[in-house]
Structures are given as C-alpha cells and as structure tokens.
Amino acid sequence: MTPDQPDKSVYMTIAEFSAQVEVAEALFSRYWKLCERHIGHALPQHPKAG
C-alpha cells in the first residue's frame, strides 16, 4: 500500500462476515465436488507401453 492509493477497506459486522464465509464454503464445496466428478479428465495420461 502506498499513501497515494485510496483506502479500499471494507467494514462489516460479524454476522455479515459469517454470511460471506458460508457462501465461500458453499462455493468451494461445489467446486470440489465438480473436481472429484471429473478427476479422470484432469489427471495426465501415461503413454501406453508397447
């Protein structure tokens, strides 16, 4: 941070912060389930021998 930049601080209540945490956790859970469902396409394939 430098003095010539505007302050981008965000102020919120604990309840607002808790709600944002819940949203973030839900999004990560959905992302992780998607990764697990398609893990076979995400892993590098080994060259076939022979």
N, C-alpha and C positions, 0 to 999 in steps of 0.2 A: 504494500500500500504506500502511496505517496500522498503528500499533503494536497496536491492539486487535483486529486481524484475525488469525486463525490462519495459520500458515505452511503454504502448500499446495505447497511444493516437492516435486518428485519426484526421487528418486535412482535411477540405473540405470547399468549397465555399458555400455561402448561396444558390446558385442555386442547388448544389449537395445535400445539406441538404433538401431543399424543395422537390426535386425529391424523396428522401428517405421517407419523411413524406407522400407524395402522395401514394407511394407503401404501406406503413404501414397502411394508412387509407383504401385503397382498400382491403387489406388482411383482416382487421378487419371487414369491411362491408360484405365481402363474408362469413367470419366465423359466423357473427351474423345472416345472412340470413339462413345459414345452421342450426344454433341452433334453430331459430324460426320455421323452417320447421319440425324439429324433436323433438320439445319440449315435445310432448306427451310421447315419449320414454324415455326422460331424467328425468321426474318427478317421484318420488317414488309413488308406488301404495298403496292405502289404503286397508287394509284387508276387505273383504266383510262381512257384518253383516249376522248372521244367519246361 
